[in-house]
Amino acid sequence: MVWGSFGAVHLISLALAAGIIAGLYFWLRRCGAKTQTWVLGILSFSGVCAMVFNLVAWGSPLEYLPFHLCSLTAMILPFAVLTGSRILNNLLLLWGLGALAALVMNTAQAEFLLLSPAFFFYYFPHVFEFGVVVLMFLLGRVKKDAKCILPTLGITVLAYTAAHFVNLAVNAYSVANDLINPLGGPLRVNYMFSLTPENPLLQLFYDILPVPYWYMFLCIPIIAVYLCCIYTPELMAAVRARKNKIPVSVEER
């Protein structure tokens, strides 16, 4: 049986992912801080295991370098969990959405056989890359900080730009050396989709601005709105605190 895309099996797998995250929350909230750190810390390495699997299993390591957003999340997540870093955890409030999107928009992985290694090393790491981030905040391991909005946007743009130049370098190397992928076609990479869109949502942006690299910047206003919504309580509290510090005018006295 294949995983499929938006069929019954796929939808059940999404419900299972939600159930796994909810189950972990209700269990871990009864545990001490040390147990929470150990459990979340162990789960946070699932993405690293998936990276190693992809580099070895598909016979084309250049196509599986850790420059997709989910791979970057996988590398950062263990540090975020084990150190409790405010900046890293708040950054992953955005980057973790990439893992959720990868589970929902699984068109490239729809033919994976259930219970196959390919399915396991795709499904569970993405579940935990999203779920562990959510649990870090729900369990009070870290707090949301609106001051991290600008660093989050800046780090995201830098990571995306780095991935774009990796795309250009690897593809130029591939052309110069006539490299082919395991399917027999020319080896080309498209990390973080900076060159072309690979799902219907990104295609909408590319239709508006059909320019590699730059078309993804149309996502920034949407990302900014998302972050503002996430941090609304913190932003409102900051506004109230600022108002309370404003000195009373002579007329009001």
CYANA upper distance limits for C-alpha pairs under 8 A (distance plus 0.5 A):
  1 MET  CA    113 LEU  CA      6.22
  1 MET  CA    114 LEU  CA      6.49
  2 VAL  CA    110 ALA  CA      7.39
  2 VAL  CA    111 GLU  CA      5.89
  2 VAL  CA    112 PHE  CA      6.00
  2 VAL  CA    113 LEU  CA      4.82
  2 VAL  CA    114 LEU  CA      6.17
  3 TRP  CA      9 VAL  CA      6.55
  3 TRP  CA     10 HIS  CA      6.30
  3 TRP  CA    109 GLN  CA      8.27
  3 TRP  CA    110 ALA  CA      5.80
  3 TRP  CA    111 GLU  CA      6.59
  3 TRP  CA    112 PHE  CA      6.18
  3 TRP  CA    113 LEU  CA      6.52
  3 TRP  CA    114 LEU  CA      6.33
  4 GLY  CA      9 VAL  CA      7.24
  4 GLY  CA     10 HIS  CA      6.30
  4 GLY  CA    107 THR  CA      8.33
  4 GLY  CA    109 GLN  CA      8.40
  4 GLY  CA    110 ALA  CA      4.76
  4 GLY  CA    111 GLU  CA      6.61
  4 GLY  CA    112 PHE  CA      8.24
  5 SER  CA     10 HIS  CA      6.25
  5 SER  CA    105 MET  CA      7.98
  5 SER  CA    106 ASN  CA      6.74
  5 SER  CA    107 THR  CA      6.50
  5 SER  CA    110 ALA  CA      5.90
  6 PHE  CA     10 HIS  CA      5.91
  6 PHE  CA     11 LEU  CA      6.43
  7 GLY  CA     11 LEU  CA      6.70
  8 ALA  CA     12 ILE  CA      6.59
  9 VAL  CA     13 SER  CA      6.68
 10 HIS  CA     14 LEU  CA      6.90
 11 LEU  CA     15 ALA  CA      6.83
 12 ILE  CA     16 LEU  CA      6.58
 13 SER  CA     17 ALA  CA      6.68
 14 LEU  CA     18 ALA  CA      6.92
 14 LEU  CA    103 LEU  CA      7.84
 14 LEU  CA    104 VAL  CA      7.93
 15 ALA  CA     19 GLY  CA      6.68
 16 LEU  CA     20 ILE  CA      6.59
 17 ALA  CA     21 ILE  CA      6.86
 17 ALA  CA    127 VAL  CA      6.50
 18 ALA  CA     22 ALA  CA      6.62
 19 GLY  CA     23 GLY  CA      6.38
 20 ILE  CA     24 LEU  CA      6.65
 21 ILE  CA     25 TYR  CA      6.77
 21 ILE  CA    127 VAL  CA      8.50
 21 ILE  CA    128 PHE  CA      8.46
 21 ILE  CA    131 GLY  CA      6.05
 21 ILE  CA    132 VAL  CA      8.41
 21 ILE  CA    135 LEU  CA      8.20
 22 ALA  CA     26 PHE  CA      6.83
 23 GLY  CA     27 TRP  CA      6.68
 24 LEU  CA     28 LEU  CA      6.31
 25 TYR  CA     29 ARG  CA      6.40
 25 TYR  CA    135 LEU  CA      6.97
 25 TYR  CA    138 LEU  CA      8.23
 25 TYR  CA    139 LEU  CA      7.85
 26 PHE  CA     30 ARG  CA      7.55
 27 TRP  CA     31 CYS  CA      7.50
 28 LEU  CA     32 GLY  CA      8.23
 28 LEU  CA     35 THR  CA      8.20
 28 LEU  CA     36 GLN  CA      6.42
 28 LEU  CA    139 LEU  CA      8.26
 29 ARG  CA    139 LEU  CA      6.74
 31 CYS  CA     35 THR  CA      6.60
 31 CYS  CA     36 GLN  CA      6.99
 32 GLY  CA     36 GLN  CA      6.80
 33 ALA  CA     37 THR  CA      6.67
 34 LYS  CA     38 TRP  CA      6.74
 35 THR  CA     39 VAL  CA      6.58
 36 GLN  CA     40 LEU  CA      6.46
 37 THR  CA     41 GLY  CA      6.08
 37 THR  CA     81 VAL  CA      7.49
 37 THR  CA     82 LEU  CA      7.24
 38 TRP  CA     42 ILE  CA      6.59
 39 VAL  CA     43 LEU  CA      6.77
 40 LEU  CA     44 SER  CA      6.44
 40 LEU  CA     81 VAL  CA      7.39
 40 LEU  CA    132 VAL  CA      6.73
 41 GLY  CA     45 PHE  CA      7.44
 41 GLY  CA     78 PRO  CA      6.50
 41 GLY  CA     81 VAL  CA      6.37
 41 GLY  CA     82 LEU  CA      6.67
 42 ILE  CA     46 SER  CA      8.03
 43 LEU  CA    128 PHE  CA      6.98
 43 LEU  CA    132 VAL  CA      7.94
 44 SER  CA     74 ALA  CA      7.80
 44 SER  CA     77 LEU  CA      6.32
 44 SER  CA     78 PRO  CA      5.67
 44 SER  CA     81 VAL  CA      7.92
 44 SER  CA    128 PHE  CA      7.18
 44 SER  CA    129 GLU  CA      7.25
 44 SER  CA    132 VAL  CA      7.30
 45 PHE  CA     49 CYS  CA      6.95
 45 PHE  CA     74 ALA  CA      7.66
 45 PHE  CA     77 LEU  CA      8.19
 45 PHE  CA     78 PRO  CA      6.64
 46 SER  CA     50 ALA  CA      6.83
 46 SER  CA     74 ALA  CA      8.17
 46 SER  CA    124 PHE  CA      7.96
 46 SER  CA    125 PRO  CA      5.50
 46 SER  CA    128 PHE  CA      7.80
 47 GLY  CA     51 MET  CA      6.76
 47 GLY  CA     71 SER  CA      7.56
 47 GLY  CA     74 ALA  CA      5.10
 47 GLY  CA     75 MET  CA      7.91
 47 GLY  CA    125 PRO  CA      5.26
 47 GLY  CA    126 HIS  CA      7.66
 47 GLY  CA    128 PHE  CA      8.42
 47 GLY  CA    129 GLU  CA      7.41
 48 VAL  CA     52 VAL  CA      6.94
 48 VAL  CA     71 SER  CA      8.26
 48 VAL  CA     74 ALA  CA      6.17
 48 VAL  CA     75 MET  CA      6.85
 49 CYS  CA     53 PHE  CA      6.73
 49 CYS  CA    121 PHE  CA      8.15
 50 ALA  CA     54 ASN  CA      6.64
 50 ALA  CA    121 PHE  CA      5.57
 50 ALA  CA    122 TYR  CA      7.35
 50 ALA  CA    125 PRO  CA      7.21
 51 MET  CA     55 LEU  CA      6.74
 51 MET  CA     64 TYR  CA      8.06
 51 MET  CA     65 LEU  CA      8.50
 51 MET  CA     66 PRO  CA      7.49
 51 MET  CA     71 SER  CA      7.37
 52 VAL  CA     56 VAL  CA      6.82
 53 PHE  CA     57 ALA  CA      6.09
 53 PHE  CA    121 PHE  CA      7.77
 54 ASN  CA     58 TRP  CA      6.57
 54 ASN  CA     61 PRO  CA      7.99
 54 ASN  CA     64 TYR  CA      6.65
 55 LEU  CA     59 GLY  CA      7.75
 55 LEU  CA     60 SER  CA      7.47
 55 LEU  CA     61 PRO  CA      5.20
 55 LEU  CA     64 TYR  CA      6.14
 55 LEU  CA     65 LEU  CA      7.68
 56 VAL  CA     60 SER  CA      8.31
 56 VAL  CA     61 PRO  CA      7.41
 58 TRP  CA    182 PRO  CA      8.26
 59 GLY  CA    182 PRO  CA      7.35
 60 SER  CA     64 TYR  CA      7.54
 60 SER  CA    181 ASN  CA      7.00
 60 SER  CA    182 PRO  CA      7.30
 61 PRO  CA     65 LEU  CA      6.83
 62 LEU  CA    170 VAL  CA      8.05
 62 LEU  CA    189 VAL  CA      8.21
 63 GLU  CA    187 LEU  CA      8.18
 63 GLU  CA    188 ARG  CA      7.85
 63 GLU  CA    189 VAL  CA      6.23
 66 PRO  CA     71 SER  CA      5.35
 66 PRO  CA     72 LEU  CA      6.72
 67 PHE  CA     71 SER  CA      6.56
 67 PHE  CA     72 LEU  CA      6.63
 67 PHE  CA    163 ALA  CA      6.18
 67 PHE  CA    191 TYR  CA      6.17
 67 PHE  CA    192 MET  CA      7.44
 68 HIS  CA     72 LEU  CA      6.84
 68 HIS  CA    163 ALA  CA      7.98
 68 HIS  CA    191 TYR  CA      5.49
 68 HIS  CA    192 MET  CA      5.36
 69 LEU  CA     73 THR  CA      6.63
 69 LEU  CA     95 TRP  CA      7.32
 69 LEU  CA     98 GLY  CA      6.97
 69 LEU  CA    192 MET  CA      6.56
 70 CYS  CA     74 ALA  CA      6.57
 70 CYS  CA     95 TRP  CA      7.97
 70 CYS  CA     96 GLY  CA      8.11
 70 CYS  CA     98 GLY  CA      6.61
 70 CYS  CA     99 ALA  CA      6.27
 70 CYS  CA    126 HIS  CA      8.09
 70 CYS  CA    129 GLU  CA      8.26
 71 SER  CA     75 MET  CA      6.86
 72 LEU  CA     76 ILE  CA      6.82
 73 THR  CA     77 LEU  CA      6.28
 73 THR  CA     92 LEU  CA      7.53
 73 THR  CA     95 TRP  CA      6.88
 73 THR  CA     96 GLY  CA      7.40
 73 THR  CA    129 GLU  CA      7.52
 74 ALA  CA     78 PRO  CA      7.98
 74 ALA  CA    129 GLU  CA      7.15
 75 MET  CA     79 PHE  CA      8.32
 76 ILE  CA     80 ALA  CA      6.71
 76 ILE  CA     88 LEU  CA      7.87
 77 LEU  CA     81 VAL  CA      6.64
 77 LEU  CA     88 LEU  CA      8.45
 77 LEU  CA     89 ASN  CA      8.38
 77 LEU  CA     92 LEU  CA      8.19
 77 LEU  CA    129 GLU  CA      7.81
 77 LEU  CA    133 VAL  CA      8.37
 78 PRO  CA     82 LEU  CA      6.50
 79 PHE  CA     83 THR  CA      6.20
 79 PHE  CA     84 GLY  CA      8.19
 79 PHE  CA     85 SER  CA      8.19
 80 ALA  CA     84 GLY  CA      5.86
 80 ALA  CA     85 SER  CA      5.86
 80 ALA  CA     86 ARG  CA      8.48
 80 ALA  CA     88 LEU  CA      5.94
 80 ALA  CA     89 ASN  CA      6.02
 81 VAL  CA     85 SER  CA      8.04
 81 VAL  CA     89 ASN  CA      8.14
 81 VAL  CA    136 MET  CA      7.92
 84 GLY  CA     89 ASN  CA      7.67
 84 GLY  CA    141 ARG  CA      7.51
 84 GLY  CA    142 VAL  CA      6.89
 85 SER  CA     89 ASN  CA      6.53
 85 SER  CA    142 VAL  CA      8.37
 86 ARG  CA     90 ASN  CA      6.59
 86 ARG  CA    142 VAL  CA      7.17
 86 ARG  CA    143 LYS  CA      7.82
 86 ARG  CA    144 LYS  CA      8.43
 86 ARG  CA    145 ASP  CA      8.09
 87 ILE  CA     91 LEU  CA      6.50
 87 ILE  CA    148 CYS  CA      6.69
 87 ILE  CA    151 PRO  CA      8.18
 87 ILE  CA    152 THR  CA      8.31
 88 LEU  CA     92 LEU  CA      6.74
 89 ASN  CA     93 LEU  CA      7.10
 89 ASN  CA    133 VAL  CA      7.53
 89 ASN  CA    136 MET  CA      8.44
 89 ASN  CA    142 VAL  CA      7.83
 90 ASN  CA     94 LEU  CA      7.97
 90 ASN  CA    144 LYS  CA      6.85
 90 ASN  CA    145 ASP  CA      7.51
 90 ASN  CA    148 CYS  CA      6.95
 90 ASN  CA    152 THR  CA      7.87
 91 LEU  CA     95 TRP  CA      6.97
 91 LEU  CA    148 CYS  CA      7.84
 91 LEU  CA    151 PRO  CA      8.30
 91 LEU  CA    152 THR  CA      5.52
 92 LEU  CA     96 GLY  CA      5.67
 92 LEU  CA    133 VAL  CA      7.05
 93 LEU  CA     97 LEU  CA      7.62
 93 LEU  CA    133 VAL  CA      7.16
 93 LEU  CA    134 VAL  CA      8.06
 94 LEU  CA     98 GLY  CA      8.21
 94 LEU  CA    152 THR  CA      8.24
 94 LEU  CA    223 ILE  CA      8.46
 94 LEU  CA    227 LEU  CA      8.12
 95 TRP  CA     99 ALA  CA      8.06
 96 GLY  CA    100 LEU  CA      7.26
 96 GLY  CA    129 GLU  CA      6.58
 96 GLY  CA    130 PHE  CA      5.24
 96 GLY  CA    133 VAL  CA      7.22
 97 LEU  CA    101 ALA  CA      6.56
 97 LEU  CA    130 PHE  CA      7.07
 98 GLY  CA    102 ALA  CA      6.60
 99 ALA  CA    103 LEU  CA      6.96
 99 ALA  CA    126 HIS  CA      5.44
 99 ALA  CA    127 VAL  CA      7.55
 99 ALA  CA    129 GLU  CA      6.65
 99 ALA  CA    130 PHE  CA      6.20
100 LEU  CA    104 VAL  CA      6.86
100 LEU  CA    126 HIS  CA      7.35
100 LEU  CA    127 VAL  CA      7.67
100 LEU  CA    130 PHE  CA      6.55
101 ALA  CA    105 MET  CA      6.22
102 ALA  CA    106 ASN  CA      6.17
102 ALA  CA    126 HIS  CA      7.77
103 LEU  CA    123 TYR  CA      7.49
103 LEU  CA    126 HIS  CA      7.33
103 LEU  CA    127 VAL  CA      8.13
105 MET  CA    199 ASN  CA      8.06
106 ASN  CA    110 ALA  CA      6.29
107 THR  CA    199 ASN  CA      8.41
112 PHE  CA    116 SER  CA      7.75
112 PHE  CA    118 ALA  CA      7.11
112 PHE  CA    119 PHE  CA      6.19
113 LEU  CA    118 ALA  CA      8.26
113 LEU  CA    119 PHE  CA      6.99
114 LEU  CA    119 PHE  CA      6.56
114 LEU  CA    120 PHE  CA      8.49
115 LEU  CA    119 PHE  CA      6.83
115 LEU  CA    120 PHE  CA      7.00
116 SER  CA    120 PHE  CA      6.84
117 PRO  CA    121 PHE  CA      6.48
118 ALA  CA    122 TYR  CA      6.69
119 PHE  CA    123 TYR  CA      6.27
120 PHE  CA    124 PHE  CA      6.35
120 PHE  CA    125 PRO  CA      8.45
121 PHE  CA    125 PRO  CA      6.78
122 TYR  CA    126 HIS  CA      6.85
123 TYR  CA    127 VAL  CA      6.73
124 PHE  CA    128 PHE  CA      6.71
125 PRO  CA    129 GLU  CA      6.44
126 HIS  CA    130 PHE  CA      6.83
127 VAL  CA    131 GLY  CA      6.31
128 PHE  CA    132 VAL  CA      5.80
128 PHE  CA    133 VAL  CA      8.42
129 GLU  CA    133 VAL  CA      7.10
130 PHE  CA    134 VAL  CA      7.00
131 GLY  CA    135 LEU  CA      6.57
132 VAL  CA    136 MET  CA      6.58
133 VAL  CA    137 PHE  CA      7.43
134 VAL  CA    138 LEU  CA      6.71
135 LEU  CA    139 LEU  CA      6.17
136 MET  CA    140 GLY  CA      6.81
136 MET  CA    141 ARG  CA      5.58
136 MET  CA    142 VAL  CA      6.58
137 PHE  CA    141 ARG  CA      6.41
137 PHE  CA    142 VAL  CA      5.95
137 PHE  CA    143 LYS  CA      6.59
137 PHE  CA    144 LYS  CA      7.91
144 LYS  CA    231 TYR  CA      7.54
144 LYS  CA    234 GLU  CA      8.15
145 ASP  CA    149 ILE  CA      8.40
145 ASP  CA    231 TYR  CA      7.83
145 ASP  CA    234 GLU  CA      7.50
146 ALA  CA    231 TYR  CA      6.21
146 ALA  CA    234 GLU  CA      6.64
146 ALA  CA    235 LEU  CA      6.95
147 LYS  CA    151 PRO  CA      8.38
148 CYS  CA    152 THR  CA      6.37
149 ILE  CA    153 LEU  CA      6.81
149 ILE  CA    227 LEU  CA      7.26
150 LEU  CA    154 GLY  CA      6.57
151 PRO  CA    155 ILE  CA      6.41
152 THR  CA    156 THR  CA      6.55
153 LEU  CA    157 VAL  CA      6.74
153 LEU  CA    224 ALA  CA      8.46
154 GLY  CA    158 LEU  CA      6.74
155 ILE  CA    159 ALA  CA      6.56
156 THR  CA    160 TYR  CA      6.58
157 VAL  CA    161 THR  CA      6.53
158 LEU  CA    162 ALA  CA      6.62
159 ALA  CA    163 ALA  CA      6.70
160 TYR  CA    164 HIS  CA      6.74
160 TYR  CA    192 MET  CA      7.03
160 TYR  CA    194 SER  CA      7.98
161 THR  CA    165 PHE  CA      6.96
161 THR  CA    213 TYR  CA      8.42
162 ALA  CA    166 VAL  CA      6.76
163 ALA  CA    167 ASN  CA      6.71
163 ALA  CA    191 TYR  CA      6.25
163 ALA  CA    192 MET  CA      6.98
163 ALA  CA    194 SER  CA      8.06
164 HIS  CA    168 LEU  CA      6.91
164 HIS  CA    190 ASN  CA      8.31
164 HIS  CA    191 TYR  CA      7.37
164 HIS  CA    192 MET  CA      8.03
164 HIS  CA    194 SER  CA      6.08
164 HIS  CA    195 LEU  CA      7.86
164 HIS  CA    213 TYR  CA      7.34
165 PHE  CA    169 ALA  CA      6.59
166 VAL  CA    170 VAL  CA      6.45
166 VAL  CA    191 TYR  CA      8.31
167 ASN  CA    171 ASN  CA      6.44
167 ASN  CA    189 VAL  CA      6.24
167 ASN  CA    190 ASN  CA      6.29
167 ASN  CA    191 TYR  CA      6.81
167 ASN  CA    194 SER  CA      8.47
167 ASN  CA    195 LEU  CA      8.32
168 LEU  CA    172 ALA  CA      6.50
169 ALA  CA    173 TYR  CA      6.64
170 VAL  CA    174 SER  CA      6.52
170 VAL  CA    188 ARG  CA      8.04
170 VAL  CA    189 VAL  CA      7.61
171 ASN  CA    175 VAL  CA      6.65
171 ASN  CA    187 LEU  CA      7.81
171 ASN  CA    188 ARG  CA      5.96
171 ASN  CA    189 VAL  CA      7.02
172 ALA  CA    176 ALA  CA      6.64
173 TYR  CA    177 ASN  CA      6.67
174 SER  CA    178 ASP  CA      6.18
174 SER  CA    179 LEU  CA      5.42
174 SER  CA    180 ILE  CA      8.29
174 SER  CA    186 PRO  CA      8.27
174 SER  CA    187 LEU  CA      6.71
174 SER  CA    188 ARG  CA      7.67
175 VAL  CA    179 LEU  CA      7.14
175 VAL  CA    186 PRO  CA      8.44
178 ASP  CA    186 PRO  CA      7.80
179 LEU  CA    186 PRO  CA      6.63
179 LEU  CA    187 LEU  CA      6.13
180 ILE  CA    184 GLY  CA      6.15
180 ILE  CA    185 GLY  CA      5.82
180 ILE  CA    186 PRO  CA      4.87
180 ILE  CA    187 LEU  CA      5.14
181 ASN  CA    185 GLY  CA      6.04
181 ASN  CA    186 PRO  CA      6.47
181 ASN  CA    187 LEU  CA      5.31
190 ASN  CA    194 SER  CA      6.81
190 ASN  CA    195 LEU  CA      6.46
190 ASN  CA    196 THR  CA      7.71
193 PHE  CA    197 PRO  CA      6.10
193 PHE  CA    198 GLU  CA      7.26
194 SER  CA    212 PRO  CA      6.45
194 SER  CA    213 TYR  CA      5.10
194 SER  CA    214 TRP  CA      8.41
194 SER  CA    216 MET  CA      7.47
195 LEU  CA    212 PRO  CA      5.07
195 LEU  CA    213 TYR  CA      6.34
196 THR  CA    206 TYR  CA      8.17
196 THR  CA    212 PRO  CA      6.72
197 PRO  CA    202 LEU  CA      5.69
197 PRO  CA    203 GLN  CA      5.82
197 PRO  CA    206 TYR  CA      7.30
198 GLU  CA    202 LEU  CA      7.37
198 GLU  CA    203 GLN  CA      7.66
199 ASN  CA    203 GLN  CA      6.72
200 PRO  CA    204 LEU  CA      7.09
201 LEU  CA    205 PHE  CA      7.81
202 LEU  CA    206 TYR  CA      6.86
202 LEU  CA    216 MET  CA      8.23
203 GLN  CA    207 ASP  CA      6.55
204 LEU  CA    208 ILE  CA      7.13
205 PHE  CA    209 LEU  CA      6.73
205 PHE  CA    210 PRO  CA      8.29
205 PHE  CA    215 TYR  CA      6.56
205 PHE  CA    216 MET  CA      7.38
205 PHE  CA    218 LEU  CA      6.98
205 PHE  CA    219 CYS  CA      8.31
206 TYR  CA    210 PRO  CA      5.10
206 TYR  CA    211 VAL  CA      7.56
206 TYR  CA    215 TYR  CA      6.05
206 TYR  CA    216 MET  CA      8.18
208 ILE  CA    215 TYR  CA      8.26
209 LEU  CA    214 TRP  CA      8.07
209 LEU  CA    215 TYR  CA      5.65
210 PRO  CA    215 TYR  CA      6.80
211 VAL  CA    215 TYR  CA      6.09
213 TYR  CA    217 PHE  CA      8.25
214 TRP  CA    218 LEU  CA      8.32
216 MET  CA    220 ILE  CA      8.28
218 LEU  CA    222 ILE  CA      8.29
219 CYS  CA    223 ILE  CA      6.60
220 ILE  CA    224 ALA  CA      6.50
221 PRO  CA    225 VAL  CA      6.67
222 ILE  CA    226 TYR  CA      6.67
223 ILE  CA    227 LEU  CA      6.67
224 ALA  CA    228 CYS  CA      6.62
225 VAL  CA    229 CYS  CA      6.68
226 TYR  CA    230 ILE  CA      6.71
227 LEU  CA    231 TYR  CA      6.59
228 CYS  CA    232 THR  CA      6.24
228 CYS  CA    235 LEU  CA      8.39
231 TYR  CA    235 LEU  CA      6.53
232 THR  CA    236 MET  CA      6.48
233 PRO  CA    237 ALA  CA      6.61
234 GLU  CA    238 ALA  CA      6.72
235 LEU  CA    239 VAL  CA      6.81
236 MET  CA    240 ARG  CA      6.71
237 ALA  CA    241 ALA  CA      6.59
238 ALA  CA    242 ARG  CA      6.63
239 VAL  CA    243 LYS  CA      6.74
240 ARG  CA    244 ASN  CA      6.74
241 ALA  CA    245 LYS  CA      6.99
242 ARG  CA    246 ILE  CA      7.12
248 VAL  CA    252 GLU  CA      6.82
248 VAL  CA    253 ARG  CA      7.41
249 SER  CA    253 ARG  CA      6.96
